Amino acid sequence: MRLRSPEHREPGENTSTVMELVAAALLFSAMGAAAGPAHSATQEIAADVGHVEDVSGRVVAFSQGKPTLLDALDVISDRTRLDLQANSELRLCHYPTSKLVTLKGPLRASISRDGVTVENSKVVVAATGSCVAPVVSTFQGGIVSRGTGVKTTNVPLQPNIKVVNRGAQPIRKIALYDGDAQKLLLTFERDAARPKLDEGQSYLLVVERDDGSEFKMMLKASAVTRAEPLIVLLR
């Protein structure tokens, strides 16, 4: 039905009917505005509670309704469900407890801040060892770095590096250069690499995104640095 202004109404048309329709339209608009923040809140990323130390076979993670095939150094968020298929095995570092948990398929489990629970029996899985949370560096926004104020991070001589993209812009390229950024040493095939570095030398990690923004981190190789993974979160 098309609303008409008062001066175009037909004689005898009930004014209250028009006002009711207008009120209904305003109410619908208000409901839509209220639904906006609630919808966006459901899309917020849950807190990270662990990462994959190692995985074999096929293990699928379900977080916020999205299935993901897990790989080494993948980050696990709170309230993630896991589906381990037959002949699969997963070793997970759980941050809140600093414990290493091993799961073998077939089984389904849930990961939360409280621990790892097998869904069928609701039993918390026992730890198989201890672990520490990795070095995590977060890059916010789309500011282009020109090499000034680049963060330096100490890494072992053969670091496990993982880049996790949680931003809207896809990653175009991940590369490792020498300390002067003059020589390209390595281009990541996907989002992870394990380069061999020389003692005492510095290296520049550069992550390029499609919008032209760059994340830069200086890595300094040291034989005394613990062999912990370096996970870079891009938001």
ZAMAR-849704 format. One record per atom (N, C-alpha, C): residue in three letters; atom name; x, y, z. Coordinates in steps of 0.2 Angstrom, whole numbers, plus 2048, in hexadecimal, padded with zeros to 3 digits. Layout:
% residues N
SITE   residu   atome     X     Y     Z
SITE      ALA      CA     X     Y     Z
...
//
This chain:
% residues 235
SITE   residu   atome     X     Y     Z
SITE      MET       N   804   7FA   800
SITE      MET      CA   800   800   800
SITE      MET       C   804   806   800
SITE      ARG       N   803   80B   7FC
SITE      ARG      CA   807   811   7FB
SITE      ARG       C   804   817   800
SITE      LEU       N   808   81A   804
SITE      LEU      CA   806   81F   809
SITE      LEU       C   805   825   805
SITE      ARG       N   800   829   806
SITE      ARG      CA   7FF   82F   803
SITE      ARG       C   7FF   835   808
SITE      SER       N   801   83B   806
SITE      SER      CA   801   840   80B
SITE      SER       C   7FA   843   80C
SITE      PRO       N   7F9   846   812
SITE      PRO      CA   7F2   848   814
SITE      PRO       C   7EE   84C   80E
SITE      GLU       N   7F2   850   80A
SITE      GLU      CA   7EF   854   805
SITE      GLU       C   7ED   850   7FF
SITE      HIS       N   7EF   84A   7FF
SITE      HIS      CA   7ED   846   7F9
SITE      HIS       C   7E9   840   7FB
SITE      ARG       N   7E7   840   801
SITE      ARG      CA   7E2   83A   803
SITE      ARG       C   7DB   83B   800
SITE      GLU       N   7D8   835   7FF
SITE      GLU      CA   7D1   836   7FC
SITE      GLU       C   7CC   838   802
SITE      PRO       N   7C7   83B   800
SITE      PRO      CA   7C2   83D   805
SITE      PRO       C   7C0   838   809
SITE      GLY       N   7C0   838   810
SITE      GLY      CA   7BD   833   814
SITE      GLY       C   7C2   82E   817
SITE      GLU       N   7C8   82F   814
SITE      GLU      CA   7CD   82A   816
SITE      GLU       C   7CF   82B   81E
SITE      ASN       N   7D0   826   821
SITE      ASN      CA   7D1   826   829
SITE      ASN       C   7D8   829   82A
SITE      THR       N   7D9   82E   82D
SITE      THR      CA   7E0   831   82F
SITE      THR       C   7E3   82D   833
SITE      SER       N   7E0   829   838
SITE      SER      CA   7E3   825   83D
SITE      SER       C   7E6   81F   83A
SITE      THR       N   7E4   81D   834
SITE      THR      CA   7E7   817   831
SITE      THR       C   7ED   819   82E
SITE      VAL       N   7EE   81F   82B
SITE      VAL      CA   7F4   821   828
SITE      VAL       C   7F9   822   82E
SITE      MET       N   7F7   825   833
SITE      MET      CA   7FC   826   839
SITE      MET       C   7FE   81F   83B
SITE      GLU       N   7FA   81A   83C
SITE      GLU      CA   7FC   813   83E
SITE      GLU       C   801   810   839
SITE      LEU       N   800   811   833
SITE      LEU      CA   805   80F   82E
SITE      LEU       C   80C   812   82F
SITE      VAL       N   80C   819   830
SITE      VAL      CA   812   81C   831
SITE      VAL       C   816   81A   837
SITE      ALA       N   812   819   83C
SITE      ALA      CA   815   817   843
SITE      ALA       C   818   810   842
SITE      ALA       N   814   80B   83E
SITE      ALA      CA   817   805   83D
SITE      ALA       C   81E   805   839
SITE      ALA       N   81E   80A   834
SITE      ALA      CA   824   80A   830
SITE      ALA       C   82A   80D   835
SITE      LEU       N   828   812   839
SITE      LEU      CA   82E   814   83E
SITE      LEU       C   830   80F   842
SITE      LEU       N   82B   80B   845
SITE      LEU      CA   82D   805   849
SITE      LEU       C   831   800   846
SITE      PHE       N   830   7FE   840
SITE      PHE      CA   834   7FA   83C
SITE      PHE       C   83B   7FC   83B
SITE      SER       N   83B   803   839
SITE      SER      CA   842   806   838
SITE      SER       C   846   806   83F
SITE      ALA       N   843   807   845
SITE      ALA      CA   846   807   84B
SITE      ALA       C   849   800   84D
SITE      MET       N   844   7FB   84B
SITE      MET      CA   846   7F4   84C
SITE      MET       C   84D   7F2   848
SITE      GLY       N   84D   7F4   842
SITE      GLY      CA   852   7F3   83E
SITE      GLY       C   859   7F6   840
SITE      ALA       N   858   7FC   843
SITE      ALA      CA   85E   800   846
SITE      ALA       C   861   7FC   84C
SITE      ALA       N   85C   7FA   850
SITE      ALA      CA   85E   7F6   856
SITE      ALA       C   861   7F0   854
SITE      ALA       N   85F   7ED   84F
SITE      ALA      CA   862   7E6   84D
SITE      ALA       C   869   7E7   84A
SITE      GLY       N   86B   7ED   848
SITE      GLY      CA   872   7ED   845
SITE      GLY       C   877   7EC   84A
SITE      PRO       N   878   7EF   850
SITE      PRO      CA   87D   7ED   855
SITE      PRO       C   87D   7E6   857
SITE      ALA       N   877   7E3   858
SITE      ALA      CA   876   7DC   85A
SITE      ALA       C   879   7D8   855
SITE      HIS       N   878   7D9   84F
SITE      HIS      CA   87B   7D5   849
SITE      HIS       C   882   7D5   849
SITE      SER       N   885   7DB   84A
SITE      SER      CA   88C   7DC   849
SITE      SER       C   88F   7D9   84F
SITE      ALA       N   88C   7D9   855
SITE      ALA      CA   88F   7D6   85B
SITE      ALA       C   890   7CF   85A
SITE      THR       N   88C   7CB   857
SITE      THR      CA   88C   7C4   856
SITE      THR       C   892   7C3   851
SITE      GLN       N   895   7C8   84E
SITE      GLN      CA   89A   7C6   849
SITE      GLN       C   8A1   7C8   84C
SITE      GLU       N   8A1   7CA   853
SITE      GLU      CA   8A7   7CC   856
SITE      GLU       C   8AB   7C5   857
SITE      ILE       N   8B2   7C6   856
SITE      ILE      CA   8B6   7C0   857
SITE      ILE       C   8B7   7BE   85E
SITE      ALA       N   8B6   7B8   860
SITE      ALA      CA   8B7   7B6   867
SITE      ALA       C   8BE   7B6   869
SITE      ALA       N   8BF   7B6   86F
SITE      ALA      CA   8C6   7B6   872
SITE      ALA       C   8CA   7AF   870
SITE      ASP       N   8D0   7B0   86E
SITE      ASP      CA   8D4   7AA   86C
SITE      ASP       C   8D6   7A7   872
SITE      VAL       N   8D6   7A0   872
SITE      VAL      CA   8D7   79C   878
SITE      VAL       C   8DC   797   877
SITE      GLY       N   8DF   796   870
SITE      GLY      CA   8E4   791   86F
SITE      GLY       C   8E6   791   868
SITE      HIS       N   8EB   78D   866
SITE      HIS      CA   8ED   78C   85F
SITE      HIS       C   8EF   785   85E
SITE      VAL       N   8EF   783   858
SITE      VAL      CA   8F1   77C   856
SITE      VAL       C   8F9   77B   856
SITE      GLU       N   8FB   777   85A
SITE      GLU      CA   902   775   85A
SITE      GLU       C   904   771   854
SITE      ASP       N   900   76C   853
SITE      ASP      CA   901   767   84D
SITE      ASP       C   8FA   764   84C
SITE      VAL       N   8F9   762   845
SITE      VAL      CA   8F3   75E   843
SITE      VAL       C   8F4   759   83E
SITE      SER       N   8F1   754   83E
SITE      SER      CA   8F2   74F   839
SITE      SER       C   8EB   74C   837
SITE      GLY       N   8EA   74A   831
SITE      GLY      CA   8E3   748   82F
SITE      GLY       C   8DF   74E   82E
SITE      ARG       N   8D8   74E   82F
SITE      ARG      CA   8D3   753   82D
SITE      ARG       C   8D0   755   833
SITE      VAL       N   8D1   75B   835
SITE      VAL      CA   8CD   75E   83B
SITE      VAL       C   8CA   765   839
SITE      VAL       N   8C3   765   83A
SITE      VAL      CA   8C0   76B   838
SITE      VAL       C   8BD   76F   83F
SITE      ALA       N   8BE   775   83F
SITE      ALA      CA   8BC   77A   844
SITE      ALA       C   8B6   77E   842
SITE      PHE       N   8B1   77E   847
SITE      PHE      CA   8AB   782   845
SITE      PHE       C   8AB   788   84A
SITE      SER       N   8AC   78E   848
SITE      SER      CA   8AC   794   84C
SITE      SER       C   8A7   799   849
SITE      GLN       N   8A2   79B   84C
SITE      GLN      CA   89D   7A0   84A
SITE      GLN       C   89A   79E   843
SITE      GLY       N   899   797   843
SITE      GLY      CA   895   794   83E
SITE      GLY       C   89A   793   837
SITE      LYS       N   8A0   794   838
SITE      LYS      CA   8A4   793   832
SITE      LYS       C   8A9   78E   833
SITE      PRO       N   8A9   789   82E
SITE      PRO      CA   8AE   783   82F
SITE      PRO       C   8B4   785   82C
SITE      THR       N   8BA   782   82F
SITE      THR      CA   8C1   784   82D
SITE      THR       C   8C5   77D   82E
SITE      LEU       N   8C8   77B   829
SITE      LEU      CA   8CD   776   829
SITE      LEU       C   8D3   778   82D
SITE      LEU       N   8D5   775   833
SITE      LEU      CA   8DA   777   837
SITE      LEU       C   8E1   775   834
SITE      ASP       N   8E6   77A   835
SITE      ASP      CA   8ED   779   833
SITE      ASP       C   8F1   77B   839
SITE      ALA       N   8F7   779   839
SITE      ALA      CA   8FC   77B   83E
SITE      ALA       C   8FC   783   83F
SITE      LEU       N   8FC   785   845
SITE      LEU      CA   8FC   78C   848
SITE      LEU       C   8F6   78F   847
SITE      ASP       N   8F1   78C   845
SITE      ASP      CA   8EA   78F   844
SITE      ASP       C   8E8   791   84B
SITE      VAL       N   8E5   797   84C
SITE      VAL      CA   8E3   79A   852
SITE      VAL       C   8DC   797   854
SITE      ILE       N   8DA   795   85A
SITE      ILE      CA   8D4   793   85C
SITE      ILE       C   8D0   798   860
SITE      SER       N   8CA   79A   85F
SITE      SER      CA   8C6   79E   863
SITE      SER       C   8C2   79B   868
SITE      ASP       N   8C0   79F   86D
SITE      ASP      CA   8BB   79C   872
SITE      ASP       C   8B5   799   86F
SITE      ARG       N   8B3   794   872
SITE      ARG      CA   8AC   790   870
SITE      ARG       C   8AD   78E   869
SITE      THR       N   8B3   78B   867
SITE      THR      CA   8B3   788   860
SITE      THR       C   8B2   781   861
SITE      ARG       N   8AE   77E   85C
SITE      ARG      CA   8AD   777   85C
SITE      ARG       C   8B2   773   857
SITE      LEU       N   8B4   76D   859
SITE      LEU      CA   8B9   76A   854
SITE      LEU       C   8B6   763   852
SITE      ASP       N   8B7   761   84C
SITE      ASP      CA   8B5   75B   849
SITE      ASP       C   8BB   757   847
SITE      LEU       N   8BD   752   84B
SITE      LEU      CA   8C3   74E   849
SITE      LEU       C   8C1   748   845
SITE      GLN       N   8C2   747   83F
SITE      GLN      CA   8C0   741   83B
SITE      GLN       C   8C5   73C   83D
SITE      ALA       N   8C3   736   83B
SITE      ALA      CA   8C7   730   83C
SITE      ALA       C   8CE   730   83A
SITE      ASN       N   8D3   72E   83E
SITE      ASN      CA   8DA   72E   83D
SITE      ASN       C   8DD   735   83D
SITE      SER       N   8DA   739   840
SITE      SER      CA   8DC   740   841
SITE      SER       C   8DF   741   848
SITE      GLU       N   8E4   746   849
SITE      GLU      CA   8E6   747   84F
SITE      GLU       C   8E8   74F   850
SITE      LEU       N   8E6   752   855
SITE      LEU      CA   8E7   759   856
SITE      LEU       C   8EB   75A   85D
SITE      ARG       N   8F0   75E   85D
SITE      ARG      CA   8F3   761   863
SITE      ARG       C   8F2   768   863
SITE      LEU       N   8EF   76A   869
SITE      LEU      CA   8ED   771   86A
SITE      LEU       C   8F0   774   870
SITE      CYS       N   8F3   77A   86F
SITE      CYS      CA   8F5   77E   875
SITE      CYS       C   8EF   782   878
SITE      HIS       N   8ED   781   87E
SITE      HIS      CA   8E8   785   881
SITE      HIS       C   8EA   78A   885
SITE      TYR       N   8E9   790   883
SITE      TYR      CA   8EC   796   887
SITE      TYR       C   8EB   797   88E
SITE      PRO       N   8E4   797   890
SITE      PRO      CA   8E2   798   897
SITE      PRO       C   8E6   793   89C
SITE      THR       N   8E7   78D   89A
SITE      THR      CA   8E9   788   89F
SITE      THR       C   8F1   787   89D
SITE      SER       N   8F3   789   897
SITE      SER      CA   8FA   788   895
SITE      SER       C   8FC   781   895
SITE      LYS       N   8F7   77D   892
SITE      LYS      CA   8F7   776   892
SITE      LYS       C   8F7   774   88A
SITE      LEU       N   8FA   76E   889
SITE      LEU      CA   8FA   76C   882
SITE      LEU       C   8F5   766   882
SITE      VAL       N   8F0   766   87E
SITE      VAL      CA   8EB   761   87E
SITE      VAL       C   8EB   75D   877
SITE      THR       N   8EB   756   877
SITE      THR      CA   8EB   752   871
SITE      THR       C   8E4   74F   870
SITE      LEU       N   8E2   74F   86A
SITE      LEU      CA   8DB   74C   869
SITE      LEU       C   8DC   748   863
SITE      LYS       N   8D9   742   863
SITE      LYS      CA   8D9   73D   85E
SITE      LYS       C   8D2   73B   85B
SITE      GLY       N   8D1   73C   855
SITE      GLY      CA   8CB   73A   852
SITE      GLY       C   8C9   733   851
SITE      PRO       N   8C3   731   850
SITE      PRO      CA   8BD   736   84F
SITE      PRO       C   8BA   738   855
SITE      LEU       N   8B9   73F   856
SITE      LEU      CA   8B6   741   85C
SITE      LEU       C   8B4   749   85A
SITE      ARG       N   8AF   74B   85E
SITE      ARG      CA   8AE   752   85E
SITE      ARG       C   8AF   756   865
SITE      ALA       N   8B2   75C   865
SITE      ALA      CA   8B4   75F   86B
SITE      ALA       C   8B2   766   86B
SITE      SER       N   8B2   76A   871
SITE      SER      CA   8B1   771   871
SITE      SER       C   8B7   774   875
SITE      ILE       N   8B9   77A   872
SITE      ILE      CA   8BF   77D   875
SITE      ILE       C   8BC   784   878
SITE      SER       N   8BD   785   87E
SITE      SER      CA   8BB   78B   882
SITE      SER       C   8C1   78D   887
SITE      ARG       N   8C0   793   88A
SITE      ARG      CA   8C5   795   88F
SITE      ARG       C   8C6   790   895
SITE      ASP       N   8C1   78C   896
SITE      ASP      CA   8C1   787   89B
SITE      ASP       C   8C5   781   89A
SITE      GLY       N   8C6   780   893
SITE      GLY      CA   8CA   77A   891
SITE      GLY       C   8C7   776   88B
SITE      VAL       N   8C8   770   88A
SITE      VAL      CA   8C6   76C   884
SITE      VAL       C   8C1   767   886
SITE      THR       N   8BB   767   884
SITE      THR      CA   8B6   762   886
SITE      THR       C   8B4   75E   880
SITE      VAL       N   8B3   757   881
SITE      VAL      CA   8B1   753   87C
SITE      VAL       C   8A9   753   87C
SITE      GLU       N   8A6   755   877
SITE      GLU      CA   89F   757   877
SITE      GLU       C   89A   751   879
SITE      ASN       N   89C   74B   877
SITE      ASN      CA   897   745   879
SITE      ASN       C   897   743   880
SITE      SER       N   89D   744   883
SITE      SER      CA   89E   742   88A
SITE      SER       C   89E   748   88F
SITE      LYS       N   89F   74E   88C
SITE      LYS      CA   8A0   754   890
SITE      LYS       C   8A5   753   895
SITE      VAL       N   8AB   74F   893
SITE      VAL      CA   8B0   74F   898
SITE      VAL       C   8B6   753   895
SITE      VAL       N   8B9   757   89A
SITE      VAL      CA   8BF   75B   898
SITE      VAL       C   8C5   757   897
SITE      VAL       N   8C8   758   891
SITE      VAL      CA   8CE   754   88F
SITE      VAL       C   8D4   755   893
SITE      ALA       N   8D7   750   895
SITE      ALA      CA   8DD   751   899
SITE      ALA       C   8E3   754   895
SITE      ALA       N   8E7   758   898
SITE      ALA      CA   8ED   75B   895
SITE      ALA       C   8F3   756   894
SITE      THR       N   8F6   756   88E
SITE      THR      CA   8FC   752   88D
SITE      THR       C   902   755   88D
SITE      GLY       N   903   75B   890
SITE      GLY      CA   909   75F   890
SITE      GLY       C   908   766   892
SITE      SER       N   90D   76A   892
SITE      SER      CA   90C   771   893
SITE      SER       C   90E   775   88D
SITE      CYS       N   90C   77B   88C
SITE      CYS      CA   90E   77F   887
SITE      CYS       C   90D   786   889
SITE      VAL       N   910   78B   885
SITE      VAL      CA   90F   792   886
SITE      VAL       C   90C   795   880
SITE      ALA       N   908   79B   881
SITE      ALA      CA   905   79F   87C
SITE      ALA       C   90B   7A1   877
SITE      PRO       N   909   7A2   871
SITE      PRO      CA   90F   7A4   86C
SITE      PRO       C   90F   7AC   86D
SITE      VAL       N   914   7AE   869
SITE      VAL      CA   915   7B6   869
SITE      VAL       C   910   7B8   863
SITE      VAL       N   90B   7BC   865
SITE      VAL      CA   906   7BE   861
SITE      VAL       C   907   7C6   860
SITE      SER       N   907   7C8   85A
SITE      SER      CA   907   7CF   858
SITE      SER       C   901   7D1   854
SITE      THR       N   8FD   7D6   856
SITE      THR      CA   8F7   7D8   853
SITE      THR       C   8F8   7DF   84F
SITE      PHE       N   8F5   7DF   849
SITE      PHE      CA   8F6   7E5   845
SITE      PHE       C   8EF   7E7   843
SITE      GLN       N   8ED   7ED   845
SITE      GLN      CA   8E7   7F0   844
SITE      GLN       C   8E7   7F5   83F
SITE      GLY       N   8E1   7F5   83B
SITE      GLY      CA   8E0   7FB   836
SITE      GLY       C   8E4   7FA   830
SITE      GLY       N   8E4   7FF   82B
SITE      GLY      CA   8E7   7FF   825
SITE      GLY       C   8EC   804   824
SITE      ILE       N   8F0   805   829
SITE      ILE      CA   8F5   80A   828
SITE      ILE       C   8FB   807   825
SITE      VAL       N   8FE   80B   820
SITE      VAL      CA   904   808   81C
SITE      VAL       C   90A   80A   820
SITE      SER       N   90E   805   822
SITE      SER      CA   914   806   825
SITE      SER       C   91A   807   820
SITE      ARG       N   91E   80C   822
SITE      ARG      CA   923   80E   81D
SITE      ARG       C   92A   80C   820
SITE      GLY       N   92A   808   826
SITE      GLY      CA   930   806   828
SITE      GLY       C   932   809   82F
SITE      THR       N   92F   80E   831
SITE      THR      CA   930   812   837
SITE      THR       C   92C   80F   83D
SITE      GLY       N   930   80E   842
SITE      GLY      CA   92C   80B   848
SITE      GLY       C   92B   804   847
SITE      VAL       N   92E   800   843
SITE      VAL      CA   92D   7F9   842
SITE      VAL       C   92E   7F5   849
SITE      LYS       N   92A   7F1   84B
SITE      LYS      CA   92A   7ED   851
SITE      LYS       C   930   7E7   850
SITE      THR       N   934   7E6   855
SITE      THR      CA   939   7E1   854
SITE      THR       C   937   7DB   859
SITE      THR       N   937   7D5   857
SITE      THR      CA   935   7CF   85B
SITE      THR       C   93B   7CA   85A
SITE      ASN       N   93D   7C8   860
SITE      ASN      CA   942   7C2   860
SITE      ASN       C   93F   7BC   85E
SITE      VAL       N   942   7B8   85A
SITE      VAL      CA   940   7B1   858
SITE      VAL       C   945   7AC   858
SITE      PRO       N   944   7A6   858
SITE      PRO      CA   949   7A1   858
SITE      PRO       C   94C   7A0   851
SITE      LEU       N   951   79C   850
SITE      LEU      CA   954   79C   849
SITE      LEU       C   950   799   844
SITE      GLN       N   94B   795   846
SITE      GLN      CA   946   792   841
SITE      GLN       C   93F   793   844
SITE      PRO       N   93D   799   843
SITE      PRO      CA   936   79B   846
SITE      PRO       C   930   798   842
SITE      ASN       N   92B   797   846
SITE      ASN      CA   925   795   842
SITE      ASN       C   920   79B   842
SITE      ILE       N   91F   79E   83C
SITE      ILE      CA   91C   7A4   83B
SITE      ILE       C   915   7A3   838
SITE      LYS       N   910   7A5   83B
SITE      LYS      CA   909   7A5   838
SITE      LYS       C   906   7AC   838
SITE      VAL       N   903   7AD   832
SITE      VAL      CA   8FF   7B4   831
SITE      VAL       C   8F8   7B2   831
SITE      VAL       N   8F4   7B5   836
SITE      VAL      CA   8EC   7B4   836
SITE      VAL       C   8E9   7BA   834
SITE      ASN       N   8E5   7BA   82F
SITE      ASN      CA   8E2   7C0   82C
SITE      ASN       C   8DB   7C0   82E
SITE      ARG       N   8D9   7C5   833
SITE      ARG      CA   8D2   7C6   835
SITE      ARG       C   8CF   7CC   833
SITE      GLY       N   8D2   7D0   82E
SITE      GLY      CA   8D0   7D6   82C
SITE      GLY       C   8CC   7D5   825
SITE      ALA       N   8C9   7DA   823
SITE      ALA      CA   8C5   7DA   81D
SITE      ALA       C   8C9   7DA   817
SITE      GLN       N   8CF   7DC   817
SITE      GLN      CA   8D3   7DC   811
SITE      GLN       C   8D7   7D6   810
SITE      PRO       N   8D7   7D2   80A
SITE      PRO      CA   8DB   7CC   809
SITE      PRO       C   8E2   7CE   809
SITE      ILE       N   8E6   7C9   80B
SITE      ILE      CA   8EE   7C9   80B
SITE      ILE       C   8F0   7C8   804
SITE      ARG       N   8F4   7CD   801
SITE      ARG      CA   8F7   7CC   7FB
SITE      ARG       C   8FE   7C8   7FB
SITE      LYS       N   902   7C9   800
SITE      LYS      CA   908   7C6   800
SITE      LYS       C   90B   7C6   807
SITE      ILE       N   90F   7C1   808
SITE      ILE      CA   913   7C1   80F
SITE      ILE       C   91A   7BF   80D
SITE      ALA       N   91F   7C3   80F
SITE      ALA      CA   925   7C3   80D
SITE      ALA       C   92A   7C4   812
SITE      LEU       N   930   7C1   812
SITE      LEU      CA   935   7C2   817
SITE      LEU       C   93C   7C5   813
SITE      TYR       N   93E   7CB   816
SITE      TYR      CA   944   7CE   813
SITE      TYR       C   94A   7CE   818
SITE      ASP       N   94F   7D0   815
SITE      ASP      CA   955   7D1   81A
SITE      ASP       C   954   7D7   81E
SITE      GLY       N   958   7D9   822
SITE      GLY      CA   957   7DE   827
SITE      GLY       C   956   7E5   824
SITE      ASP       N   95A   7E6   81E
SITE      ASP      CA   959   7EC   81A
SITE      ASP       C   954   7ED   815
SITE      ALA       N   950   7E7   815
SITE      ALA      CA   94A   7E7   810
SITE      ALA       C   94D   7E7   809
SITE      GLN       N   953   7E5   807
SITE      GLN      CA   956   7E6   801
SITE      GLN       C   955   7DF   7FD
SITE      LYS       N   955   7DA   801
SITE      LYS      CA   955   7D3   7FD
SITE      LYS       C   94F   7CF   800
SITE      LEU       N   94B   7CC   7FB
SITE      LEU      CA   946   7C8   7FD
SITE      LEU       C   948   7C1   7FE
SITE      LEU       N   947   7BE   804
SITE      LEU      CA   94A   7B8   806
SITE      LEU       C   944   7B2   805
SITE      LEU       N   93E   7B4   807
SITE      LEU      CA   939   7AF   807
SITE      LEU       C   932   7B2   805
SITE      THR       N   92E   7AE   801
SITE      THR      CA   927   7B0   800
SITE      THR       C   923   7AA   803
SITE      PHE       N   91E   7AC   808
SITE      PHE      CA   91A   7A7   80B
SITE      PHE       C   916   7A4   805
SITE      GLU       N   915   79D   805
SITE      GLU      CA   911   79A   800
SITE      GLU       C   90A   79B   802
SITE      ARG       N   908   79B   809
SITE      ARG      CA   901   79C   80B
SITE      ARG       C   901   7A1   810
SITE      ASP       N   900   79F   816
SITE      ASP      CA   900   7A4   81C
SITE      ASP       C   905   7A2   821
SITE      ALA       N   909   79D   820
SITE      ALA      CA   90E   79B   825
SITE      ALA       C   914   799   822
SITE      ALA       N   91A   799   826
SITE      ALA      CA   920   797   823
SITE      ALA       C   925   796   829
SITE      ARG       N   92A   792   828
SITE      ARG      CA   92F   791   82D
SITE      ARG       C   936   792   82A
SITE      PRO       N   938   798   82A
SITE      PRO      CA   93F   79A   827
SITE      PRO       C   945   798   82B
SITE      LYS       N   94A   797   828
SITE      LYS      CA   951   796   82C
SITE      LYS       C   954   79D   82C
SITE      LEU       N   956   79F   832
SITE      LEU      CA   959   7A6   833
SITE      LEU       C   960   7A5   836
SITE      ASP       N   964   7AA   836
SITE      ASP      CA   96B   7AA   838
SITE      ASP       C   96B   7AE   83F
SITE      GLU       N   96F   7AB   843
SITE      GLU      CA   970   7AE   84A
SITE      GLU       C   972   7B5   84A
SITE      GLY       N   96E   7B9   84E
SITE      GLY      CA   970   7C0   84E
SITE      GLY       C   96D   7C5   849
SITE      GLN       N   96B   7C2   843
SITE      GLN      CA   969   7C6   83D
SITE      GLN       C   961   7C8   83E
SITE      SER       N   960   7CE   83B
SITE      SER      CA   959   7D0   83B
SITE      SER       C   956   7CF   834
SITE      TYR       N   94F   7CE   834
SITE      TYR      CA   94B   7CD   82E
SITE      TYR       C   945   7D1   82F
SITE      LEU       N   942   7D3   829
SITE      LEU      CA   93C   7D7   828
SITE      LEU       C   936   7D3   826
SITE      LEU       N   931   7D2   82A
SITE      LEU      CA   92B   7CF   828
SITE      LEU       C   926   7D4   825
SITE      VAL       N   924   7D3   81F
SITE      VAL      CA   91F   7D8   81C
SITE      VAL       C   919   7D4   819
SITE      VAL       N   913   7D7   81C
SITE      VAL      CA   90D   7D4   81A
SITE      VAL       C   909   7D9   816
SITE      GLU       N   908   7D8   80F
SITE      GLU      CA   904   7DD   80B
SITE      GLU       C   8FD   7DB   80A
SITE      ARG       N   8F9   7E0   80B
SITE      ARG      CA   8F2   7DF   80A
SITE      ARG       C   8EF   7E2   803
SITE      ASP       N   8E9   7E0   801
SITE      ASP      CA   8E7   7E3   7FB
SITE      ASP       C   8E5   7EA   7FB
SITE      ASP       N   8E4   7ED   800
SITE      ASP      CA   8E3   7F4   801
SITE      ASP       C   8E9   7F8   801
SITE      GLY       N   8EF   7F5   800
SITE      GLY      CA   8F5   7F9   800
SITE      GLY       C   8F8   7F9   807
SITE      SER       N   8F5   7F7   80C
SITE      SER      CA   8F8   7F8   813
SITE      SER       C   8FD   7F2   814
SITE      GLU       N   902   7F4   818
SITE      GLU      CA   907   7EF   81A
SITE      GLU       C   908   7EE   821
SITE      PHE       N   90A   7E8   823
SITE      PHE      CA   90C   7E7   82A
SITE      PHE       C   913   7E5   82A
SITE      LYS       N   917   7E8   82E
SITE      LYS      CA   91E   7E7   82E
SITE      LYS       C   921   7E5   835
SITE      MET       N   925   7E0   835
SITE      MET      CA   927   7DE   83C
SITE      MET       C   92F   7DC   83B
SITE      MET       N   933   7DE   83F
SITE      MET      CA   93A   7DC   83F
SITE      MET       C   93B   7D6   843
SITE      LEU       N   93E   7D1   840
SITE      LEU      CA   940   7CB   844
SITE      LEU       C   947   7CA   845
SITE      LYS       N   949   7C9   84C
SITE      LYS      CA   950   7C8   84D
SITE      LYS       C   951   7C1   84F
SITE      ALA       N   955   7BD   84C
SITE      ALA      CA   957   7B6   84D
SITE      ALA       C   95B   7B5   853
SITE      SER       N   95A   7B1   857
SITE      SER      CA   95E   7B0   85D
SITE      SER       C   95D   7A8   85F
SITE      ALA       N   963   7A5   860
SITE      ALA      CA   963   79E   862
SITE      ALA       C   960   79D   869
SITE      VAL       N   960   7A2   86D
SITE      VAL      CA   95E   7A1   874
SITE      VAL       C   956   7A2   875
SITE      THR       N   953   7A5   870
SITE      THR      CA   94C   7A6   870
SITE      THR       C   948   79F   870
SITE      ARG       N   943   79F   874
SITE      ARG      CA   93F   798   874
SITE      ARG       C   93C   797   86E
SITE      ALA       N   93B   791   86C
SITE      ALA      CA   938   78F   865
SITE      ALA       C   930   78F   866
SITE      GLU       N   92E   795   867
SITE      GLU      CA   927   797   867
SITE      GLU       C   924   799   860
SITE      PRO       N   91E   798   85E
SITE      PRO      CA   91C   79B   858
SITE      PRO       C   91B   7A2   858
SITE      LEU       N   91B   7A5   852
SITE      LEU      CA   919   7AC   852
SITE      LEU       C   913   7AD   84E
SITE      ILE       N   90D   7AF   851
SITE      ILE      CA   907   7B0   84D
SITE      ILE       C   905   7B7   84D
SITE      VAL       N   904   7B9   846
SITE      VAL      CA   903   7C0   845
SITE      VAL       C   8FC   7C1   843
SITE      LEU       N   8F8   7C5   847
SITE      LEU      CA   8F0   7C6   846
SITE      LEU       C   8EF   7CC   843
SITE      LEU       N   8EC   7CC   83D
SITE      LEU      CA   8EB   7D2   839
SITE      LEU       C   8E3   7D3   83A
SITE      ARG       N   8E1   7D9   83C
SITE      ARG      CA   8DA   7DB   83D
SITE      ARG       C   8D8   7E1   839
//
